[in-house]
Amino acid sequence: MVAEGKDVTTVITAEEQNMVENSSARQGFVPQENGTGFYFVKEKKIKFSC
């Protein structure tokens, strides 16, 4: 369990990153082998040109 207000570092594999990037889901949860996992939320990138 993580204490509220504490920083937590989660290491993800290249496979997990690719799974999130290539997923059509805008948000979700990826379970990890060690019993933990991480939530992700994709945000739209806005390009500005002048």
N, C-alpha and C positions, 0 to 999 in steps of 0.2 A: 504494500500500500504506500502511496506517496503522500507525504505531509503537505497540506495546503500552504501555498506561499513559498514553496521550495522549488529551485530550478532542477529540471530533470533533463538529462541528455539521453536520447534514443539513437542508437546506431541502426541504420537500415542498410540492407544489401542492395546491390545494383539490380538484382532481380525484383525486389520489392519496389524500388523506385520506378523501374520500367513498367511494372504491373499497374501502379497508380497513374503514371503518365499516359499509358495506352488504354486505360479504362475510360469508358464513356460516362461513368458515374462522376457527378460533381462533388460528392462527398462520400465518406465511408470509413470503415475500420479495417485495418490489416492486422490479423493476428500474427504473432511471431513464435518461432519454435521454443523460445525460453519461457513461454507462458504469458508474456506481456503482449503489447501491440501498440498501434498508433492510429489515431484518427487523422484524416486528411480532408481538406476543403480546397477545391480548385477555384481560383478567382480569375476572371477575365482580365487580360492585359489590354490596356488602352494605349494605342499608339498616337502620339501627337506629332504633327509636323508644322513647321513655321515657314 
